[in-house]
Amino acid sequence: MSARRYPPIHLKIVHTSDVHGRVLDALPKICAYVDSLRERSDLGLIVTDAGDVLQGHPAAYYYNYIDTVSPHIVASAMNRVGYDAMTLGNHDIEASHSTYDRFVRQCSFPVLGANIIDVSTGRPYLHPYTIIERQGLRIAVLGLITPAIPHWVPQSLWSGLRFDEMVSTAQRWVNVIRRKEHPDMIIGLFHSGWDADKGIRTTDYDEDATRLVAEQVDGFDIILYGHDHQRNIAEATSPSGRKVLCMGPTNRGACFAVADIYFDRNTYGDITGKRIYGRMLETHALRDSISPWLLTQQQAVETYMNQEVAVLDSDLREREAFFGPSAFMSLIHEMQFELASDAQISLAAPLSYDATIHAGTIRISDMFKLYKYENLLYTMRLSGRELQQVLEMSYDLWVGTMQSASDHLLLMDSFVTNRGNIRWELRNMAFNFDAAAGIRYTVDVTRPYGQKVNILGMEDGTPFHPDSIYLVAVNSYRAGGGGELLTRGAGIELDELPSRVVASTARDMRYYLIEMLRQRRTVRPTCRRNWQFVPQEWTVPAATRDSLLLFPQRAEGWQH
């Protein structure tokens, strides 16, 4: 008589990250997909998220700052999807202590953060890990957040906490999990990007440490992560030679990761090995889920979003900011000068990719296109030389060094979509493409890093001096070292940055922008042409070509 054969145990993981408040469009589609999986009895399902859910959409903003009493819409949505675990992200911390504390209380699943430490106790402020049981298996999920929070988020928003380095924290807690829980599988759930070389690096920690953890800590079978907004499926090798599948989806719910794990068993039913496969699914390809589960909260958000702010007499297009001065960015600079009345210079970057605000009535919803994040505005002391170095690094992230008239102006990469089409995208994050107002300058794209920016003088006609100290308006992300333009670019020590700040707004910049436009009632955008790419006989045609590649369906609306 032949021995009984035990079929493999099938575990499926659905993983999202950096949803940024998209609970009214992306998450209902993902919910419908998850619901369909739950109808199957042949697999165990786990649903995870790697953070940054409380910022980036009016729905989140409304329940962060306007209605702070009702159940938070993001918690309600994630509870309905049936998440099993999540980690907090840096933008969740940015929402303020009271907001993320309230959110965590309202989630019906554990919110993890092994390296978020309560300084009064020395213990994790949140659950360090959770154990999930599926199909007779014990699955451990360990949560970690990038420790670079102090670079971007004012300390008042995370008072009483510290954020420990990820590799050593992971090693310590994996040892605890193995000793106490004896799991069949360990999942890493990290809000930290893949490539340490592309993030902030200090002597104490790395912003993007997912790959480092996978390669330096034994015990993980799979690591699900987010933060860098880069679609990635990669395999790392741990110190013992174990292969670790690592998966990170893009942002705003555009896609999500799916992992299928098969636990092979012998004739006694004992697990003999695992086979792990990963893929990405596009959210737009899923069927729409029309559900009443958020109807009341959605109506409250829509009422808020539809409030009229002002009237705009011409379109504002963010895409123009990639190719030179734009009315879109000029309005941001104007606001910064108005808020920081002592500032002589303003630094600002496009915060989205292709936001457009059409002429006509501007509503609250449009303000989230105009200014994406809940940054404060700081006034800082910078020398003229430091300002020049900031701009040199910014434009080095932004544009290449053209060798001929046929080269690209922007730093871009192409990739093949799931449908086989070729798409182009910016190589680096646009929110680090700082341009300045208050000075006149050119950017020579034929020159190498360190020689591109030529500052001609102040916009008012007075001279600009490298050794002079200027008051500069910057957002709180940049002032804290975000993007490293002030640290790696200008050479300012991270610990020195707080002493450079001389003033700060009390509330986020979007709030003040709304108030400014309400007072004006009619907005007539103008473009302050205080800088340009040169030589123009190369850069103007290159800008047109690159615009067609980046925005193939929308490039007709762009004008140089």
C-alpha positions, -999 to +999 in steps of 0.1 A: +000+000+000+015+033-011+021+060+015-004+089+016+008+120-003+002+153+014-003+182-010+016+214-005+001+240+017-006+272-003-002+305+013-009+338-006+002+372+005-013+405-009+009+434-001+003+472-005+025+502+004+025+539+001-012+541-007-012+577+005-048+579+015-062+565-018-090+547+001-118+558-022-104+546-055-075+521-053-083+504-021-119+493-030-105+476-061-079+458-040-106+449-015-127+432-043-096+412-053-090+402-017-127+393-012-125+369-042-094+352-027-112+347+006-138+326-011-112+300-018-107+273+009-075+259-007-052+287+004-043+307+034-045+345+028-024+372+045-029+409+037-001+434+046+007+471+042+041+489+046+028+523+056+024+558+044-014+556+043-023+588+063-011+614+039-015+623+002-053+625-004-081+648+009-098+618+025-069+613+048-063+650+054-100+655+063-099+629+090-064+639+102-071+675+108-108+685+102-129+657+117-107+644+145-136+627+164-152+603+139-136+570+130-107+576+107-116+568+071-083+550+065-087+528+095-123+520+084-112+511+049-083+489+059-105+471+084-130+464+056-102+450+034-092+428+063-055+436+067-036+413+090-007+437+097+010+469+087+039+491+096+038+529+100+056+550+074+073+584+078+043+602+064+021+586+090+044+599+117+042+633+099+004+633+105+011+640+142+012+620+174-025+624+181-034+613+145-014+581+143-021+572+179-059+575+171-054+556+138-036+527+156-063+524+182-090+522+155-073+495+134-086+460+140-052+445+131-017+451+147+003+481+136+040+472+139+072+490+145+099+471+163+124+500+160+100+528+171+111+531+207+093+547+236+122+566+252+106+565+287+105+527+287+132+517+262+106+493+247+089+494+213+060+519+212+040+496+189+039+458+185+073+447+172+058+416+155+027+396+152+020+359+147-006+349+121-019+313+119-031+300+085-037+265+073-020+251+105+011+273+099+025+299+123+037+330+103+057+357+121+056+392+107+082+417+119+077+454+113+103+481+109+103+517+098+131+538+082+150+555+110+155+586+090+123+602+104+142+631+121+155+642+087+120+651+075+096+653+104+097+680+132+104+665+166+072+678+180+053+652+159+072+623+174+081+635+209+090+608+233+101+584+205+133+574+188+139+553+157+165+527+159+188+514+131+171+486+111+198+458+107+206+454+144+170+457+154+160+430+128+187+407+141+176+411+177+139+405+170+144+376+146+163+359+174+135+365+198+109+353+173+128+321+166+133+314+203+098+322+215+075+315+186+091+287+165+074+300+133+071+281+101+079+314+082+092+349+090+080+379+069+097+412+071+073+442+067+094+473+063+088+509+055+122+514+040+135+515+004+155+489-013+188+505-022+209+521+006+230+540-019+200+560-030+188+572+004+202+590+034+233+574+048+248+584+082+273+567+105+243+555+126+218+542+100+206+539+064+173+554+052+168+526+027+179+494+044+157+466+031+184+450+010+209+454+038+186+435+062+179+408+037+216+403+031+229+407+067+202+390+088+194+353+087+158+341+092+136+360+067+118+340+040+103+371+023+105+408+029+076+431+018+085+467+018+077+502+006+088+539+009+109+544-023+079+542-046+098+519-069+083+487-083+107+460-075+109+422-072+144+410-062+161+380-046+187+386-019+210+360-003+212+359+035+245+352+053+236+315+055+229+313+018+191+314+021+173+331-008+150+359+004+123+372-020+119+410-016+090+429-031+081+466-031+051+480-051+048+516-063+028+543-047-009+555-046-022+519-050-012+518-087+000+482-082+004+457-054+026+427-047+013+391-046+034+363-033+025+326-035+043+303-011+040+265-013+050+245+018+060+211+005+053+181+028+066+146+032+045+114+037+042+122+074+028+157+067+060+174+079+071+205+060+102+198+039+107+230+021+092+262+006+087+275-029+081+312-031+070+331-062+062+368-065+045+391-090+029+426-093-007+432-102-019+465-117-048+479-098-064+496-128-069+461-144-091+450-115-129+453-117-145+482-099-158+476-065-189+498-058-195+494-022-215+513+005-189+505+032-175+541+033-205+559+020-211+582+050-174+591+054-170+595+016-199+620+016-182+640+044-149+641+025-166+651-008-185+680+009-152+693+022-133+688-011-160+706-030-157+738-010-148+767-033-116+786-028-111+810-057-113+814-094-083+806-116-081+824-150-057+799-167-046+764-164-017+754-141+004+724-152+030+709-130+048+692-159+061+725-171+083+727-140+106+700-153+116+720-183+121+755-169+103+782-149+066+777-146+035+794-134+028+764-112+061+767-092+059+805-093+027+804-073+045+782-047+074+806-045+050+835-042+033+818-013+066+810+004+077+846+002+044+858+016+046+834+045+083+840+052+083+878+048+120+881+058+132+856+033+153+868+004+154+835-015+128+807-019+136+770-027+108+747-039+103+716-060+074+700-078+059+676-053+039+654-077+045+643-113+018+657-136-008+676-115-030+700-135-054+726-121-078+738-148-091+773-152-123+781-134-134+775-099-107+762-076-119+738-049-102+724-018-095+692-038-073+712-062-051+723-033-039+687-030-027+689-065-010+722-060+007+712-027+008+674-021+024+672+014+017+685+049+050+704+051+056+734+073+075+763+059+108+772+076+131+802+072+168+791+073+202+808+072+223+797+043+254+812+027+254+820-009+280+792-015+258+767+003+228+778-018+248+773-050+258+738-039+222+729-031+212+739-067+241+720-081+230+688-065+193+695-073+200+699-110+224+669-110+194+648-099+172+666-125+192+668-158+220+650-175+252+664-190+244+668-227+272+658-251+252+666-282+220+683-293+203+649-296+208+639-260+180+639-234+177+670-213+162+652-183+176+622-165+151+595-176+149+557-178+126+535-199+109+503-189+085+478-204+050+476-190+030+445-183+013+452-216+046+453-235+046+491-240+077+512-235+072+539-209+096+566-197+100+579-162+122+603-143+152+586-128+150+605-095+122+619-073+109+652-086+103+665-050+141+669-049+142+691-080+146+723-061+146+755-081+152+790-066+133+823-067+148+856-056+180+851-076+187+850-114+207+821-127+214+798-156+219+760-157+244+750-184+235+714-192+268+708-211+288+713-179+295+686-153+282+685-117+295+714-097+298+737-127+262+738-141+247+766-121+258+802-127+241+827-103+240+861-120+225+882-091+194+888-071+161+892-088+159+928-076+192+937-094+215+937-064+246+915-064+247+880-051+277+871-029+288+835-022+301+845+013+269+864+023+243+849+046+208+848+031+174+840+047+159+812+026+123+798+026+123+760+025+098+734+035+103+713+066+112+682+047+142+700+031+151+719+062+154+686+081+178+671+056+153+655+033+167+647-001+202+655+013+204+687-007+215+705+025+237+678+039+254+659+010+249+688-014+258+719+007+279+700+032+260+711+063+262+686+092+228+670+099+230+680+136+236+716+126+204+720+105+181+729+135+203+758+145+200+772+110+162+776+113+151+810+124+113+808+119+085+782+112+049+783+103+025+768+128+004+749+103+010+731+070+016+751+038-015+738+021-036+755+048-019+788+042-022+784+004-059+779+007-062+810+029-041+831+005-061+821-025-094+827-007-084+862+001-075+869-035-107+854-049-093+856-084-059+840-093-040+851-123-009+829-126+023+845-138+057+829-145+087+845-130+114+837-155+144+841-133+163+811-146+168+790-177+185+760-191+213+768-216+224+765-244+188+771-255+195+758-291+200+724-275+177+725-244+145+738-261+143+710-287+154+684-261+127+696-237+101+691-264+114+655-271+115+646-235+080+659-228+066+637-256+083+607-240+072+614-204+037+626-213+028+609-246-009+614-242-008+649-228+023+666-243+001+687-265-007+709-235+029+717-228+045+749-240+080+762-234 
